Amino acid sequence: MHFQPAQQKMNFLSFHWLYITLRLLGREEEAERSLEPIRPVMNVIENQVYHRLCLFYKGDLLVDELTDPESSPVMNDALAYGIGNWYFYNGQREKARKLFRKILDGESWASFGHIAAEADWARHFR
């Protein structure tokens, strides 16, 4: 799969959610293949958090390289959810639980990260 520069800016969010979905379904090889088009140097205009998460999922970034204190609370929720979910499907449930709780204790209740963490909390940690 190859994307033109104009397409690149719109796909990181989709790649992120597709990867997470495939991993949760146990389709790890397919999830890994879904990230093949993602490269460290791309035309990233928006959704930088999702691009960085995709690089993390691929192993191109470490978890400590993901955090950005200048990000908005909504983007921090997206980042925290992505990391928490990664912990969850890699068997580190306690780390996932702590991150999801942190998201839920925040104020960005309408963010995708918050909504997803709330659903996962109800499904796995109640």
N, C-alpha and C positions, 0 to 999 in steps of 0.2 A: 504494500500500500504506500503510495507516495502522495504527498499533499503539496499544493502550490502555496507560496507565502501568504496569499490572502486567506486561504483555508486554515492555515496553521493557527491563527489567533482564536479561532472558534472551537477548536477540537480538544483542547487540553482538559476541560471540564468533562467532556464525554469520555475521553480515554480514562480519566481517573475513575469515574463511576462504573464504566465497563469493567475495568480491571478489578475493582473491589467486588463487584457482583460475581464475576467469574471465580475469584478466589473463594468467596463465601459458598459458592456452589461446588467447590472442590475441583474445579477445572483449572488447575494451576498452569499446565502447559499452554492452554489456550489463553489464559490471562497474560502469561509472559509474551506470547506472540502478539497480543493486542498492543503491546507497547513498542514493538519494533520500529515504528515510524518516529518515535520520540528521540530527539537528539539534544545534547547539552546546549548547542548553539542553534537557536531557531529564532524566527521572527515573532517574538513574544510581545504583544502589544498590551494584552490584558490577561487575566487569569494566570499570573506568574506563580501563584501558590500551587495551582493544579499542575503546571508544568514541572515545578520543583518536586511535588509529590510523585509524579510519574518517574522522574529521574531517581528519586529515592527507591521506588518500587523496583526499578531496574538494577539498583545497586550502584548507580553513578554518584549518589550523594549519601552521606551518613545522616542519621537522625539529628545529630548535633548541628549539622550544616543547614537544617531546614528553618530553624526559628528566626523570626524577624520581628524584633520589638517595635518596629515602626509600622507594622501592619495594623489594619483596622481590626476591631473586635470580631467582625463578621469573617474576615479572612483568617484570623487566628483560630476561630471555631472550625473553619474548613480544614486548616492545617492540623489542628489537634484531633479532629475526627479522623482524618486520613491516617495519622500516626496511630491513634487508638485502635482503629480497625485493623491496621497492619499487625499490631501487637495481638489482637484477638485471634485472627486466623493463623498466626504463627505460634499459638499456644501460650501466650503471655497474658492470660485473662486478667490478672490483678493489675498489671500496667494499663490495660485497656479500660478496666473499671475506673481507675483513678482519673484517667484523662476524660472519660465520658462524664464523670461526676463533676470535674472542673468545668466542663462545657455547660452542664446543666445548672451549675451555680452562677454562671455568668448572666449577662443582661441581654444578649443577642438572641432572644427567643425565636425570632423569625428567620434566622440564618439556616441554610441547608445543614450545616454541621450540627447545629443545636437540635434541629428536628430529627435528624438521623440518629444522633446520640440518645435522644429521648426514646425513640423507637427501640433501639438496641438495648437501652437500660431496662425497659419494660420486658423485653423478650429474654434477656440473659442474666440480669442482675437483681431482679426483685426477689 
